[in-house]
Amino acid sequence: MSLTPEQTGALATIADAAVRSEQQTGLPAELTAAQCIFESAWLTKAPGNNCFGLKAYNGAYGTQLLATTEWFTQEQAAAFMAQGAGRTAKLRPNVAPSPSGRRLYDCLDVFATFADLGECFTYHANLIVNGARYAAAWAQYQTDGNLNALCLNVGKVYATDPTYGQKISDEAHSAALTYALNAARGGNGLA
């Protein structure tokens, strides 16, 4: 895939932030950069410096109500709506259920804001490296160093999209991302 000039510029910014985060936390820059690309559409959709679609949390810099999509069972959609704070979930018509029986909903949800992009990358990395929900995925990666497995295992927890982990893994192994990360790590971009 050929990148646009805007994507090329965004990739350099993403790669630099991902490598700095990797140096601080140990979380592979390939994973964070791939998730940022996918979640923010090359930084074109990163309101409040939130390039990972991170939900609001206690102690967040700020919060914002944003449109999103989620794959929910009917019970999960009801539980989501019961949280209040302006959340909505409307079943999208004419979309087949996933193999697990989840349906696609158009939602409004409460997301975090960040003072800057670096803060967002750091929070995201610490969430995966130190978070209980990702403990098994991170422990496996610490043992085997398998980036593909890490992407797939994080994807199972991170998103309701059943194909999310594979999408992230594919992006994490892309030639453009590999080149940009090598350059950000101080190389000439070549692997």
N, C-alpha and C positions, 0 to 999 in steps of 0.2 A: 504494500500500500504506500502510495506517495503522500507525504504530509504537505499540508498547506503551509505557507509562511507563518500563519498564526499558530498552527499546531507545533511547528518547529520551535518557535519562540516559547510557547507554553511548555513544551517538553524540556527545554533547558532549565526553566524555573522549577518544574516538577522534579527533575532529576537532582538538582542542587538541594532542594528541600528533603528529598527522600534519602540522599546520601548523608546529610547532616543528621537526620533522624536515625538512620542506621548506625552511625558512629556513637550516638547517645544511648541507644536502646538495644542494639543488636538485631532488631527486626529487619529482614532483608529489604533493601531499597526496591528490589524488583516488585515485591508485593505492594508496598505502599504507593509506589509510582503507578503501577497498573490500576490499583483501586482508585487513585486520584483521577487518572485519565477517564476511567469508566464512570465514576460517580459524578464528576464535574464537567464531563464533555470537554476535556482539554482546558479546564479552568474557565470555560465560558458560563458555567452555572455553579458558582461558588459564593452564594450570598452570605454575607457576614463572615467571609474567609473560611467558610465551611465547605471544604472540597471533598469530604467523604460522606456527606449525608448523615452526619452524626446527630443523633437525637439529643434533646435537651437533657441536662444532668445537673445535680446539685453542685453549685459552685461555678457554673458556666459563666463566661464573660457576659453573655446575654442570651436571649432566646428570640425565636421568630417562628411564625406559623407559615408553613409552606405546603404547596401541592406535591404529592408523591403518589406512587402506586405501590400496592402491597398484595402479596398472594396470601390470602387468609382462608381458613375454614369459616363457616358461618359463626361458630362459637368464638373463634379468634377475633373476627370482625366485631362481634358484640362486646367482647372484653376490651377491645381497643376503644370503641366508642364510649364505654363506661368510664374511661379515664378522664373524660371531659377536656377542659382547657381549650375548647374550640375545635377539637378533633372531629372529623367527619369521615365516613367511609361509604361509598356508593358503588355497588356491584357494576362492573363494566359489562354491558350486554354483548352477546355474540362472541365471547371468548371461552373456549373450551376449558374445563378444569384441568389442573395438572394431574399427573399420575397419582399423586397423594390425595387428590380430592380438593385441593385449594383452588379458589377462584380469584380472579384479578379484580381488585378494587381501586377506584380513584379516591384518594384520601387527602385530607389536610392533617398535618401532624406538626408537633412542636420540635424544632431543631435548635441546636446550639449555635452561637456565634463565637468568633475568636478574634482576638486583637490583631493577629496577623497569620499568614499562612504557616509559618514555622511553628506557632503555638498549636495549630490544628494538626500538623504532622506529628508533633510530639505527643499530644493527647491520644491520637489514633494509635500510635505505636505502643504507648503504655497500656492502652486498653487491651491490646492483643497479647503483649508480653506479660502483663501482670493481672489481667482480668480472669476471673474464675470461669467465665463462659468459654474462654479460648485456651484454658490450661492444658487440656489434652492435646490440642493441635500444636501448641507451642512446645510442650514436652516431647512430642513425637519429632518435631523438627530439630530440637536440641540433640536428640539421639541419632537421627538418620540424615539430617541436612537436606531432605528431599523437598525442594521448593514447590514442585507440582502438588505433592500431598498437602503441604502447608496451605497453598491456595485453595485446594478443594475443601480441606477441613475448616478453614476460616470461613469460606463461602457458605458452608452449611449453617453456620451460626449467624453470620453477618447480615445476610439478606434472605428475604422470603422467596426470591426468584430461584427456582430449583436448578437453573443452569448457571447461576452467578459464579460459583467457584471455577468452573471450566472457562468462563469468559475471562476471569481474572488471570488464570494460569496462562491462557493463550496470549494475553497482552504482556504478561510478565516475561514471556520468552520471545517476544517480537524483536526483530532486528533493530528497529529504530530505538526502542527502549534500551536494549543492550548497549548500543552505540552511545546513547546519551548518558547512561549511567557510568560507563567506562570513562567518558570525558569528565564527568563530575567527580569521579574518584581520582582524577589527576592524570589519566591516560590520554591517549590521542583519540579515544573513541573506539579503537579497534580492539576486538576481543583477543 
